[in-house]
């Protein structure tokens, strides 16, 4: 019994001694025993500049927008409609307007247009407020903003088609040309430069635009519409025949929107009736 009591007193004494030892181990003692850990973040020595970001800022290429309309007029237009056509054109915000039609109609139309530059040639009329630069046959060169230029030309080959026969009432089953126009077309294509170009063309027969692709020319209306839409579109309707015979061809321009717009006029000559559509588009000049 005495041995048990002695053992118990010894255990209690050890516990009290251990507890007192923990209380006397202060924060100051810990600082002496535990060595400080050096910081991994070191300050820069001397006047060190922060590295500059190598960011190249490219100046955005400025773009010019060009609006153009092409009106292939019917062979017969009353004088009142000529005035209305001119009034509508003058109200629109257009950079270039081209017409094809009978010279007597174009002559009257010319006097009603409020444009600075008006060029009237055989079966065609060009009107624009762009500053004229020079003639580079078969193109006329005009100035655009940002020191850019635009080349413009018109083609009308009604004399090489069966258009007048159709107007006189003769039966026309298909639109073919009396003579091959490749020589005349080649004259336009071989005269091309890198200048942005628009060609307004009344061809009076369907045209294979693939011919132009080798010369970087495009048919903007074709490229901006689905094939099933193209099959329904026409710019000339006469004697029950309907065909897309009028075009705006472009080079080094980006077409945004090109549409056909019916030309609604009063025609007193009922037979044969002739319905034409205008072509209007907006282009980006880079």
C-alpha positions as protocol buffer text, in pm:
chain_id: "A"
residue {
  index: 1
  type: UNK
  ca { x: 0 y: 0 z: 0 }
}
residue {
  index: 2
  type: UNK
  ca { x: 281 y: 233 z: 87 }
}
residue {
  index: 3
  type: UNK
  ca { x: 452 y: 155 z: -245 }
}
residue {
  index: 4
  type: UNK
  ca { x: 136 y: 245 z: -443 }
}
residue {
  index: 5
  type: UNK
  ca { x: 101 y: 576 z: -259 }
}
residue {
  index: 6
  type: UNK
  ca { x: 463 y: 665 z: -330 }
}
residue {
  index: 7
  type: UNK
  ca { x: 420 y: 586 z: -703 }
}
residue {
  index: 8
  type: UNK
  ca { x: 106 y: 803 z: -724 }
}
residue {
  index: 9
  type: UNK
  ca { x: 281 y: 1099 z: -564 }
}
residue {
  index: 10
  type: UNK
  ca { x: 571 y: 1064 z: -804 }
}
residue {
  index: 11
  type: UNK
  ca { x: 338 y: 1069 z: -1114 }
}
residue {
  index: 12
  type: UNK
  ca { x: 153 y: 1379 z: -990 }
}
residue {
  index: 13
  type: UNK
  ca { x: 486 y: 1555 z: -929 }
}
residue {
  index: 14
  type: UNK
  ca { x: 603 y: 1484 z: -1288 }
}
residue {
  index: 15
  type: UNK
  ca { x: 276 y: 1616 z: -1437 }
}
residue {
  index: 16
  type: UNK
  ca { x: 299 y: 1939 z: -1231 }
}
residue {
  index: 17
  type: UNK
  ca { x: 664 y: 1985 z: -1332 }
}
residue {
  index: 18
  type: UNK
  ca { x: 582 y: 1941 z: -1701 }
}
residue {
  index: 19
  type: UNK
  ca { x: 294 y: 2191 z: -1681 }
}
residue {
  index: 20
  type: UNK
  ca { x: 511 y: 2451 z: -1509 }
}
residue {
  index: 21
  type: UNK
  ca { x: 781 y: 2404 z: -1775 }
}
residue {
  index: 22
  type: UNK
  ca { x: 534 y: 2485 z: -2055 }
}
residue {
  index: 23
  type: UNK
  ca { x: 422 y: 2805 z: -1884 }
}
residue {
  index: 24
  type: UNK
  ca { x: 774 y: 2941 z: -1847 }
}
residue {
  index: 25
  type: UNK
  ca { x: 858 y: 2890 z: -2223 }
}
residue {
  index: 26
  type: UNK
  ca { x: 780 y: 3243 z: -2346 }
}
residue {
  index: 27
  type: UNK
  ca { x: 759 y: 3408 z: -2693 }
}
residue {
  index: 28
  type: UNK
  ca { x: 1103 y: 3561 z: -2634 }
}
residue {
  index: 29
  type: UNK
  ca { x: 1243 y: 3212 z: -2570 }
}
residue {
  index: 30
  type: UNK
  ca { x: 1085 y: 3089 z: -2896 }
}
residue {
  index: 31
  type: UNK
  ca { x: 1250 y: 3372 z: -3093 }
}
residue {
  index: 32
  type: UNK
  ca { x: 1590 y: 3262 z: -2961 }
}
residue {
  index: 33
  type: UNK
  ca { x: 1535 y: 2894 z: -3034 }
}
residue {
  index: 34
  type: UNK
  ca { x: 1365 y: 2927 z: -3378 }
}
residue {
  index: 35
  type: UNK
  ca { x: 1584 y: 3091 z: -3642 }
}
residue {
  index: 36
  type: UNK
  ca { x: 1406 y: 3335 z: -3881 }
}
residue {
  index: 37
  type: UNK
  ca { x: 1332 y: 3203 z: -4232 }
}
residue {
  index: 38
  type: UNK
  ca { x: 1473 y: 3438 z: -4500 }
}
residue {
  index: 39
  type: UNK
  ca { x: 1213 y: 3596 z: -4737 }
}
residue {
  index: 40
  type: UNK
  ca { x: 1206 y: 3464 z: -5093 }
}
residue {
  index: 41
  type: UNK
  ca { x: 1105 y: 3807 z: -5228 }
}
residue {
  index: 42
  type: UNK
  ca { x: 1414 y: 4016 z: -5283 }
}
residue {
  index: 43
  type: UNK
  ca { x: 1417 y: 4386 z: -5349 }
}
residue {
  index: 44
  type: UNK
  ca { x: 1575 y: 4507 z: -5670 }
}
residue {
  index: 45
  type: UNK
  ca { x: 1913 y: 4667 z: -5623 }
}
residue {
  index: 46
  type: UNK
  ca { x: 1966 y: 5003 z: -5789 }
}
residue {
  index: 47
  type: UNK
  ca { x: 1739 y: 5191 z: -6034 }
}
residue {
  index: 48
  type: UNK
  ca { x: 1586 y: 4903 z: -6236 }
}
residue {
  index: 49
  type: UNK
  ca { x: 1317 y: 4995 z: -6495 }
}
residue {
  index: 50
  type: UNK
  ca { x: 1013 y: 4780 z: -6543 }
}
residue {
  index: 51
  type: UNK
  ca { x: 1020 y: 4597 z: -6881 }
}
residue {
  index: 52
  type: UNK
  ca { x: 800 y: 4771 z: -7140 }
}
residue {
  index: 53
  type: UNK
  ca { x: 532 y: 4571 z: -7315 }
}
residue {
  index: 54
  type: UNK
  ca { x: 619 y: 4514 z: -7679 }
}
residue {
  index: 55
  type: UNK
  ca { x: 279 y: 4593 z: -7827 }
}
residue {
  index: 56
  type: UNK
  ca { x: 265 y: 4697 z: -8191 }
}
residue {
  index: 57
  type: UNK
  ca { x: -34 y: 4917 z: -8267 }
}
residue {
  index: 58
  type: UNK
  ca { x: -125 y: 4906 z: -8633 }
}
residue {
  index: 59
  type: UNK
  ca { x: -300 y: 5203 z: -8782 }
}
residue {
  index: 60
  type: UNK
  ca { x: -638 y: 5097 z: -8915 }
}
residue {
  index: 61
  type: UNK
  ca { x: -673 y: 5135 z: -9289 }
}
residue {
  index: 62
  type: UNK
  ca { x: -929 y: 5402 z: -9363 }
}
residue {
  index: 63
  type: UNK
  ca { x: -1215 y: 5291 z: -9582 }
}
residue {
  index: 64
  type: UNK
  ca { x: -1421 y: 5496 z: -9825 }
}
residue {
  index: 65
  type: UNK
  ca { x: -1778 y: 5410 z: -9916 }
}
residue {
  index: 66
  type: UNK
  ca { x: -1909 y: 5450 z: -10268 }
}
residue {
  index: 67
  type: UNK
  ca { x: -2275 y: 5447 z: -10373 }
}
residue {
  index: 68
  type: UNK
  ca { x: -2366 y: 5387 z: -10735 }
}
residue {
  index: 69
  type: UNK
  ca { x: -2684 y: 5334 z: -10936 }
}
residue {
  index: 70
  type: UNK
  ca { x: -2736 y: 5216 z: -11291 }
}
residue {
  index: 71
  type: UNK
  ca { x: -3063 y: 5289 z: -11472 }
}
residue {
  index: 72
  type: UNK
  ca { x: -3116 y: 5118 z: -11810 }
}
residue {
  index: 73
  type: UNK
  ca { x: -3418 y: 5315 z: -11930 }
}
residue {
  index: 74
  type: UNK
  ca { x: -3693 y: 5177 z: -12154 }
}
residue {
  index: 75
  type: UNK
  ca { x: -3698 y: 5293 z: -12514 }
}
residue {
  index: 76
  type: UNK
  ca { x: -4006 y: 5504 z: -12457 }
}
residue {
  index: 77
  type: UNK
  ca { x: -4041 y: 5741 z: -12158 }
}
residue {
  index: 78
  type: UNK
  ca { x: -4287 y: 6029 z: -12147 }
}
residue {
  index: 79
  type: UNK
  ca { x: -4151 y: 6372 z: -12056 }
}
residue {
  index: 80
  type: UNK
  ca { x: -4331 y: 6380 z: -11722 }
}
residue {
  index: 81
  type: UNK
  ca { x: -4155 y: 6060 z: -11616 }
}
residue {
  index: 82
  type: UNK
  ca { x: -3817 y: 6201 z: -11719 }
}
residue {
  index: 83
  type: UNK
  ca { x: -3869 y: 6486 z: -11473 }
}
residue {
  index: 84
  type: UNK
  ca { x: -3976 y: 6244 z: -11197 }
}
residue {
  index: 85
  type: UNK
  ca { x: -3673 y: 6019 z: -11256 }
}
residue {
  index: 86
  type: UNK
  ca { x: -3437 y: 6318 z: -11235 }
}
residue {
  index: 87
  type: UNK
  ca { x: -3610 y: 6445 z: -10919 }
}
residue {
  index: 88
  type: UNK
  ca { x: -3574 y: 6106 z: -10748 }
}
residue {
  index: 89
  type: UNK
  ca { x: -3207 y: 6074 z: -10845 }
}
residue {
  index: 90
  type: UNK
  ca { x: -3129 y: 6426 z: -10723 }
}
residue {
  index: 91
  type: UNK
  ca { x: -3283 y: 6343 z: -10383 }
}
residue {
  index: 92
  type: UNK
  ca { x: -3075 y: 6030 z: -10334 }
}
residue {
  index: 93
  type: UNK
  ca { x: -2727 y: 6037 z: -10178 }
}
residue {
  index: 94
  type: UNK
  ca { x: -2544 y: 5887 z: -10476 }
}
residue {
  index: 95
  type: UNK
  ca { x: -2182 y: 5925 z: -10579 }
}
residue {
  index: 96
  type: UNK
  ca { x: -2226 y: 5793 z: -10933 }
}
residue {
  index: 97
  type: UNK
  ca { x: -2533 y: 5752 z: -11153 }
}
residue {
  index: 98
  type: UNK
  ca { x: -2519 y: 5589 z: -11496 }
}
residue {
  index: 99
  type: UNK
  ca { x: -2796 y: 5564 z: -11754 }
}
residue {
  index: 100
  type: UNK
  ca { x: -2842 y: 5384 z: -12082 }
}
residue {
  index: 101
  type: UNK
  ca { x: -3128 y: 5456 z: -12319 }
}
residue {
  index: 102
  type: UNK
  ca { x: -3235 y: 5642 z: -12629 }
}
residue {
  index: 103
  type: UNK
  ca { x: -3033 y: 5959 z: -12688 }
}
residue {
  index: 104
  type: UNK
  ca { x: -3341 y: 6179 z: -12708 }
}
residue {
  index: 105
  type: UNK
  ca { x: -3447 y: 6067 z: -12359 }
}
residue {
  index: 106
  type: UNK
  ca { x: -3098 y: 6104 z: -12214 }
}
residue {
  index: 107
  type: UNK
  ca { x: -3064 y: 6453 z: -12359 }
}
residue {
  index: 108
  type: UNK
  ca { x: -3377 y: 6569 z: -12177 }
}
residue {
  index: 109
  type: UNK
  ca { x: -3273 y: 6388 z: -11861 }
}
residue {
  index: 110
  type: UNK
  ca { x: -2931 y: 6555 z: -11860 }
}
residue {
  index: 111
  type: UNK
  ca { x: -3084 y: 6902 z: -11826 }
}
residue {
  index: 112
  type: UNK
  ca { x: -3276 y: 6799 z: -11512 }
}
residue {
  index: 113
  type: UNK
  ca { x: -2989 y: 6641 z: -11316 }
}
residue {
  index: 114
  type: UNK
  ca { x: -2808 y: 6839 z: -11046 }
}
residue {
  index: 115
  type: UNK
  ca { x: -2460 y: 6688 z: -11081 }
}
residue {
  index: 116
  type: UNK
  ca { x: -2132 y: 6867 z: -11147 }
}
residue {
  index: 117
  type: UNK
  ca { x: -2000 y: 6624 z: -11407 }
}
residue {
  index: 118
  type: UNK
  ca { x: -2227 y: 6490 z: -11680 }
}
residue {
  index: 119
  type: UNK
  ca { x: -2098 y: 6296 z: -11978 }
}
residue {
  index: 120
  type: UNK
  ca { x: -2338 y: 6206 z: -12260 }
}
residue {
  index: 121
  type: UNK
  ca { x: -2225 y: 5961 z: -12526 }
}
residue {
  index: 122
  type: UNK
  ca { x: -2403 y: 5727 z: -12765 }
}
residue {
  index: 123
  type: UNK
  ca { x: -2689 y: 5563 z: -12571 }
}
residue {
  index: 124
  type: UNK
  ca { x: -2527 y: 5635 z: -12231 }
}
residue {
  index: 125
  type: UNK
  ca { x: -2512 y: 5909 z: -11970 }
}
residue {
  index: 126
  type: UNK
  ca { x: -2284 y: 5942 z: -11666 }
}
residue {
  index: 127
  type: UNK
  ca { x: -2347 y: 6182 z: -11378 }
}
residue {
  index: 128
  type: UNK
  ca { x: -2135 y: 6233 z: -11066 }
}
residue {
  index: 129
  type: UNK
  ca { x: -2015 y: 6494 z: -10819 }
}
residue {
  index: 130
  type: UNK
  ca { x: -1673 y: 6330 z: -10786 }
}
residue {
  index: 131
  type: UNK
  ca { x: -1383 y: 6548 z: -10910 }
}
residue {
  index: 132
  type: UNK
  ca { x: -1278 y: 6451 z: -11263 }
}
residue {
  index: 133
  type: UNK
  ca { x: -908 y: 6362 z: -11304 }
}
residue {
  index: 134
  type: UNK
  ca { x: -849 y: 6236 z: -11658 }
}
residue {
  index: 135
  type: UNK
  ca { x: -962 y: 6016 z: -11944 }
}
residue {
  index: 136
  type: UNK
  ca { x: -790 y: 5684 z: -11988 }
}
residue {
  index: 137
  type: UNK
  ca { x: -987 y: 5527 z: -12271 }
}
residue {
  index: 138
  type: UNK
  ca { x: -1226 y: 5353 z: -12234 }
}
residue {
  index: 139
  type: UNK
  ca { x: -1234 y: 5471 z: -11872 }
}
residue {
  index: 140
  type: UNK
  ca { x: -1295 y: 5803 z: -11699 }
}
residue {
  index: 141
  type: UNK
  ca { x: -1090 y: 5851 z: -11381 }
}
residue {
  index: 142
  type: UNK
  ca { x: -1235 y: 6040 z: -11082 }
}
residue {
  index: 143
  type: UNK
  ca { x: -1090 y: 6135 z: -10744 }
}
residue {
  index: 144
  type: UNK
  ca { x: -1203 y: 5981 z: -10416 }
}
residue {
  index: 145
  type: UNK
  ca { x: -1119 y: 6084 z: -10056 }
}
residue {
  index: 146
  type: UNK
  ca { x: -786 y: 5976 z: -9903 }
}
residue {
  index: 147
  type: UNK
  ca { x: -605 y: 6034 z: -10236 }
}
residue {
  index: 148
  type: UNK
  ca { x: -781 y: 5739 z: -10403 }
}
residue {
  index: 149
  type: UNK
  ca { x: -929 y: 5708 z: -10752 }
}
residue {
  index: 150
  type: UNK
  ca { x: -1214 y: 5530 z: -10927 }
}
residue {
  index: 151
  type: UNK
  ca { x: -1228 y: 5431 z: -11296 }
}
residue {
  index: 152
  type: UNK
  ca { x: -1570 y: 5429 z: -11460 }
}
residue {
  index: 153
  type: UNK
  ca { x: -1696 y: 5310 z: -11798 }
}
residue {
  index: 154
  type: UNK
  ca { x: -2026 y: 5235 z: -11971 }
}
residue {
  index: 155
  type: UNK
  ca { x: -2115 y: 4975 z: -12232 }
}
residue {
  index: 156
  type: UNK
  ca { x: -2436 y: 4964 z: -12434 }
}
residue {
  index: 157
  type: UNK
  ca { x: -2460 y: 4716 z: -12720 }
}
residue {
  index: 158
  type: UNK
  ca { x: -2829 y: 4743 z: -12808 }
}
residue {
  index: 159
  type: UNK
  ca { x: -2730 y: 4790 z: -13174 }
}
residue {
  index: 160
  type: UNK
  ca { x: -2563 y: 4447 z: -13166 }
}
residue {
  index: 161
  type: UNK
  ca { x: -2871 y: 4271 z: -13030 }
}
residue {
  index: 162
  type: UNK
  ca { x: -3226 y: 4194 z: -13142 }
}
residue {
  index: 163
  type: UNK
  ca { x: -3362 y: 4456 z: -12906 }
}
residue {
  index: 164
  type: UNK
  ca { x: -3515 y: 4681 z: -13172 }
}
residue {
  index: 165
  type: UNK
  ca { x: -3667 y: 4383 z: -13350 }
}
residue {
  index: 166
  type: UNK
  ca { x: -3835 y: 4286 z: -13026 }
}
residue {
  index: 167
  type: UNK
  ca { x: -3964 y: 4641 z: -12980 }
}
residue {
  index: 168
  type: UNK
  ca { x: -4113 y: 4639 z: -13327 }
}
residue {
  index: 169
  type: UNK
  ca { x: -4311 y: 4327 z: -13247 }
}
residue {
  index: 170
  type: UNK
  ca { x: -4097 y: 4063 z: -13419 }
}
residue {
  index: 171
  type: UNK
  ca { x: -4089 y: 3726 z: -13251 }
}
residue {
  index: 172
  type: UNK
  ca { x: -3766 y: 3677 z: -13055 }
}
residue {
  index: 173
  type: UNK
  ca { x: -3715 y: 3327 z: -12917 }
}
residue {
  index: 174
  type: UNK
  ca { x: -3368 y: 3380 z: -12772 }
}
residue {
  index: 175
  type: UNK
  ca { x: -3135 y: 3668 z: -12706 }
}
residue {
  index: 176
  type: UNK
  ca { x: -2822 y: 3622 z: -12909 }
}
residue {
  index: 177
  type: UNK
  ca { x: -2577 y: 3880 z: -13039 }
}
residue {
  index: 178
  type: UNK
  ca { x: -2552 y: 3962 z: -13407 }
}
residue {
  index: 179
  type: UNK
  ca { x: -2174 y: 3974 z: -13378 }
}
residue {
  index: 180
  type: UNK
  ca { x: -1930 y: 3836 z: -13125 }
}
residue {
  index: 181
  type: UNK
  ca { x: -1855 y: 4104 z: -12865 }
}
residue {
  index: 182
  type: UNK
  ca { x: -1531 y: 3946 z: -12737 }
}
residue {
  index: 183
  type: UNK
  ca { x: -1318 y: 4196 z: -12931 }
}
residue {
  index: 184
  type: UNK
  ca { x: -1499 y: 4490 z: -12776 }
}
residue {
  index: 185
  type: UNK
  ca { x: -1490 y: 4330 z: -12432 }
}
residue {
  index: 186
  type: UNK
  ca { x: -1118 y: 4264 z: -12465 }
}
residue {
  index: 187
  type: UNK
  ca { x: -1066 y: 4637 z: -12521 }
}
residue {
  index: 188
  type: UNK
  ca { x: -1207 y: 4704 z: -12177 }
}
residue {
  index: 189
  type: UNK
  ca { x: -1026 y: 4424 z: -12000 }
}
residue {
  index: 190
  type: UNK
  ca { x: -680 y: 4488 z: -12143 }
}
residue {
  index: 191
  type: UNK
  ca { x: -703 y: 4854 z: -12040 }
}
residue {
  index: 192
  type: UNK
  ca { x: -747 y: 4769 z: -11674 }
}
residue {
  index: 193
  type: UNK
  ca { x: -509 y: 4887 z: -11403 }
}
residue {
  index: 194
  type: UNK
  ca { x: -508 y: 4834 z: -11027 }
}
residue {
  index: 195
  type: UNK
  ca { x: -738 y: 5135 z: -10988 }
}
residue {
  index: 196
  type: UNK
  ca { x: -1079 y: 5043 z: -10837 }
}
residue {
  index: 197
  type: UNK
  ca { x: -1316 y: 5016 z: -11131 }
}
residue {
  index: 198
  type: UNK
  ca { x: -1690 y: 5013 z: -11208 }
}
residue {
  index: 199
  type: UNK
  ca { x: -1832 y: 4918 z: -11547 }
}
residue {
  index: 200
  type: UNK
  ca { x: -2202 y: 4976 z: -11613 }
}
residue {
  index: 201
  type: UNK
  ca { x: -2311 y: 4746 z: -11893 }
}
residue {
  index: 202
  type: UNK
  ca { x: -2633 y: 4700 z: -12090 }
}
residue {
  index: 203
  type: UNK
  ca { x: -2560 y: 4384 z: -12288 }
}
residue {
  index: 204
  type: UNK
  ca { x: -2914 y: 4279 z: -12393 }
}
residue {
  index: 205
  type: UNK
  ca { x: -2833 y: 3914 z: -12350 }
}
residue {
  index: 206
  type: UNK
  ca { x: -2735 y: 3682 z: -12063 }
}
residue {
  index: 207
  type: UNK
  ca { x: -2368 y: 3711 z: -11976 }
}
residue {
  index: 208
  type: UNK
  ca { x: -2126 y: 3452 z: -11843 }
}
residue {
  index: 209
  type: UNK
  ca { x: -1952 y: 3642 z: -11563 }
}
residue {
  index: 210
  type: UNK
  ca { x: -1681 y: 3375 z: -11542 }
}
residue {
  index: 211
  type: UNK
  ca { x: -1515 y: 3547 z: -11839 }
}
residue {
  index: 212
  type: UNK
  ca { x: -1426 y: 3837 z: -11610 }
}
residue {
  index: 213
  type: UNK
  ca { x: -1274 y: 3637 z: -11325 }
}
residue {
  index: 214
  type: UNK
  ca { x: -931 y: 3611 z: -11486 }
}
residue {
  index: 215
  type: UNK
  ca { x: -916 y: 3991 z: -11478 }
}
residue {
  index: 216
  type: UNK
  ca { x: -1021 y: 4021 z: -11110 }
}
residue {
  index: 217
  type: UNK
  ca { x: -1358 y: 4159 z: -11219 }
}
residue {
  index: 218
  type: UNK
  ca { x: -1668 y: 4038 z: -11035 }
}
residue {
  index: 219
  type: UNK
  ca { x: -2042 y: 4055 z: -11083 }
}
residue {
  index: 220
  type: UNK
  ca { x: -2142 y: 4196 z: -10740 }
}
residue {
  index: 221
  type: UNK
  ca { x: -2509 y: 4110 z: -10778 }
}
residue {
  index: 222
  type: UNK
  ca { x: -2426 y: 3746 z: -10852 }
}
residue {
  index: 223
  type: UNK
  ca { x: -2179 y: 3718 z: -10561 }
}
residue {
  index: 224
  type: UNK
  ca { x: -2426 y: 3866 z: -10311 }
}
residue {
  index: 225
  type: UNK
  ca { x: -2728 y: 3648 z: -10395 }
}
residue {
  index: 226
  type: UNK
  ca { x: -2810 y: 3280 z: -10384 }
}
residue {
  index: 227
  type: UNK
  ca { x: -2838 y: 3087 z: -10711 }
}
residue {
  index: 228
  type: UNK
  ca { x: -3213 y: 3033 z: -10670 }
}
residue {
  index: 229
  type: UNK
  ca { x: -3254 y: 3411 z: -10634 }
}
residue {
  index: 230
  type: UNK
  ca { x: -3054 y: 3477 z: -10952 }
}
residue {
  index: 231
  type: UNK
  ca { x: -3284 y: 3252 z: -11153 }
}
residue {
  index: 232
  type: UNK
  ca { x: -3582 y: 3474 z: -11063 }
}
residue {
  index: 233
  type: UNK
  ca { x: -3407 y: 3808 z: -11120 }
}
residue {
  index: 234
  type: UNK
  ca { x: -3421 y: 4009 z: -11441 }
}
residue {
  index: 235
  type: UNK
  ca { x: -3352 y: 4363 z: -11558 }
}
residue {
  index: 236
  type: UNK
  ca { x: -3531 y: 4338 z: -11895 }
}
residue {
  index: 237
  type: UNK
  ca { x: -3875 y: 4193 z: -11963 }
}
residue {
  index: 238
  type: UNK
  ca { x: -4017 y: 4217 z: -12312 }
}
residue {
  index: 239
  type: UNK
  ca { x: -4241 y: 3999 z: -12530 }
}
residue {
  index: 240
  type: UNK
  ca { x: -4278 y: 3747 z: -12251 }
}
residue {
  index: 241
  type: UNK
  ca { x: -3902 y: 3702 z: -12225 }
}
residue {
  index: 242
  type: UNK
  ca { x: -3725 y: 3785 z: -11900 }
}
residue {
  index: 243
  type: UNK
  ca { x: -3348 y: 3810 z: -11864 }
}
residue {
  index: 244
  type: UNK
  ca { x: -3075 y: 3972 z: -11658 }
}
residue {
  index: 245
  type: UNK
  ca { x: -2915 y: 4180 z: -11930 }
}
residue {
  index: 246
  type: UNK
  ca { x: -2784 y: 4480 z: -11731 }
}
residue {
  index: 247
  type: UNK
  ca { x: -2489 y: 4468 z: -11494 }
}
residue {
  index: 248
  type: UNK
  ca { x: -2255 y: 4656 z: -11268 }
}
residue {
  index: 249
  type: UNK
  ca { x: -1912 y: 4494 z: -11286 }
}
residue {
  index: 250
  type: UNK
  ca { x: -1653 y: 4588 z: -11026 }
}
residue {
  index: 251
  type: UNK
  ca { x: -1280 y: 4546 z: -10966 }
}
residue {
  index: 252
  type: UNK
  ca { x: -1081 y: 4611 z: -10645 }
}
residue {
  index: 253
  type: UNK
  ca { x: -1400 y: 4707 z: -10463 }
}
residue {
  index: 254
  type: UNK
  ca { x: -1587 y: 4524 z: -10186 }
}
residue {
  index: 255
  type: UNK
  ca { x: -1964 y: 4514 z: -10254 }
}
residue {
  index: 256
  type: UNK
  ca { x: -2178 y: 4557 z: -9943 }
}
residue {
  index: 257
  type: UNK
  ca { x: -2523 y: 4547 z: -10097 }
}
residue {
  index: 258
  type: UNK
  ca { x: -2637 y: 4530 z: -10461 }
}
residue {
  index: 259
  type: UNK
  ca { x: -3005 y: 4517 z: -10550 }
}
residue {
  index: 260
  type: UNK
  ca { x: -3243 y: 4536 z: -10847 }
}
residue {
  index: 261
  type: UNK
  ca { x: -3509 y: 4808 z: -10828 }
}
residue {
  index: 262
  type: UNK
  ca { x: -3799 y: 4811 z: -11080 }
}
residue {
  index: 263
  type: UNK
  ca { x: -3823 y: 5133 z: -11281 }
}
residue {
  index: 264
  type: UNK
  ca { x: -4190 y: 5227 z: -11253 }
}
residue {
  index: 265
  type: UNK
  ca { x: -4300 y: 5464 z: -11527 }
}
residue {
  index: 266
  type: UNK
  ca { x: -4604 y: 5535 z: -11740 }
}
residue {
  index: 267
  type: UNK
  ca { x: -4574 y: 5382 z: -12085 }
}
residue {
  index: 268
  type: UNK
  ca { x: -4827 y: 5483 z: -12347 }
}
residue {
  index: 269
  type: UNK
  ca { x: -4685 y: 5226 z: -12589 }
}
residue {
  index: 270
  type: UNK
  ca { x: -4864 y: 4921 z: -12458 }
}
residue {
  index: 271
  type: UNK
  ca { x: -4752 y: 4665 z: -12716 }
}
residue {
  index: 272
  type: UNK
  ca { x: -4493 y: 4541 z: -12682 }
}
residue {
  index: 273
  type: UNK
  ca { x: -4449 y: 4638 z: -12319 }
}
residue {
  index: 274
  type: UNK
  ca { x: -4095 y: 4681 z: -12189 }
}
residue {
  index: 275
  type: UNK
  ca { x: -4007 y: 4664 z: -11820 }
}
residue {
  index: 276
  type: UNK
  ca { x: -3660 y: 4757 z: -11694 }
}
residue {
  index: 277
  type: UNK
  ca { x: -3494 y: 4742 z: -11351 }
}
residue {
  index: 278
  type: UNK
  ca { x: -3224 y: 4961 z: -11204 }
}
residue {
  index: 279
  type: UNK
  ca { x: -2921 y: 4826 z: -11020 }
}
residue {
  index: 280
  type: UNK
  ca { x: -2806 y: 5003 z: -10706 }
}
residue {
  index: 281
  type: UNK
  ca { x: -2514 y: 4918 z: -10479 }
}
residue {
  index: 282
  type: UNK
  ca { x: -2281 y: 5031 z: -10203 }
}
residue {
  index: 283
  type: UNK
  ca { x: -1911 y: 4948 z: -10221 }
}
residue {
  index: 284
  type: UNK
  ca { x: -1607 y: 4977 z: -9993 }
}
residue {
  index: 285
  type: UNK
  ca { x: -1295 y: 5132 z: -10141 }
}
residue {
  index: 286
  type: UNK
  ca { x: -985 y: 5021 z: -9948 }
}
